């Protein structure tokens, strides 16, 4: 870089649950040619998938400063207001040109923090811009969103569906639609078992994920005589007994009900043949981007958020949302065609992923977004 050009100052804020989306070293290295970056990472006091040492290499980069904050108060604890006051001071301790904020309005104690931000310099990264089945307290969540996002000037959405919904609710915002980058958790040395087709379910299990539909469909096709497959269910669940009671044939299920560690993800996806996402609702899916990274075809509900990403026969298959018979149809189809069609499906998916989600293309779009906002007249 020309030594006569002064770099701009960027502050980037990421909570623990969005680190797998924001932790993109190649993008940071590109940004460092134009920005000095202070990355504030918010971790819980308890268990986390990430630790400070994960960021040591990136922190050595010239112009990169990584700071950690720890949030130990529960969501309803009023002491959280002091945490957000500290976060505000940390952001504003020195002048900055741009703030990229991955933290959303998740509790009432954060509202004053959001109101105080300089909206002319802030890009809100919005992962859930409307209330859906993923929200535990829909009324409260709706109130929080409506107290923050009408005042947002710049917003980053990760899917066309999410962007369109957000635009209907908050038409004044300048919306940047940039897909979430592929999510890699390292390489695996495992190979797929050719004798048994594995359908993978991965991630926290709740009502919105509709895993009970997959369980019912699998049991039904097993009763119909389908063999040579198994259902691998992996992730934390607060009420696993409800789902377990629906498993009529334990011999076709492998269930690992706990928080799956990042280091386990490569093997889990590499040894599976399909990712199944029978969701009731979604605007986007981070798990989808893990599947794309490991070239794992997807079977999913025909929700708009999935239709934006999945092309029939290219990187997966769609079935009618909530329709167990249609899911059965897809499961039987891929089982019957597996020996003849699976290798071609993998090749199609690999080519599609390379053309649509190349890091160079996505990083360039981030650079354009940051440049546009940073040169906007304040």
Buried (B, 14 or more C-beta within 10 A) or exposed (E): EEEEEEBBBBBBBBBBBBBBBBBBEEBBBBBBEBBBBBBBBBBBEEEBBBEEEBBEEBEEBEBBEBEEBEBEBEBEBEEBBEBBBEBBEBBBEEEBBBBBBBBBBBBBBBBEBBEEBEBEBBBBBBBBBBBBBBBEEEEBBEBBBEBBBEBBBBBBBBBBBBBBBBBEEBEEBBBBBBBBBBBEBEEBEEEBEEEEBBBBBBBBBBBBBBBBBBBBBBBBBBEEEBEEBBBBBBBEBEEBEEBBEEBBEEEBBEBEBEEBEBEBBBBBBBBBBBBBBBBBBBBBBBBBBBBBBBBBBBBBBBBBBBBBBBBEEBBBBBBEBBBBEBBBBBBBBBBEEBEEBBEEBBEBBEEBBEEBBEEEEBBBBBBEBBBEBBEEEE
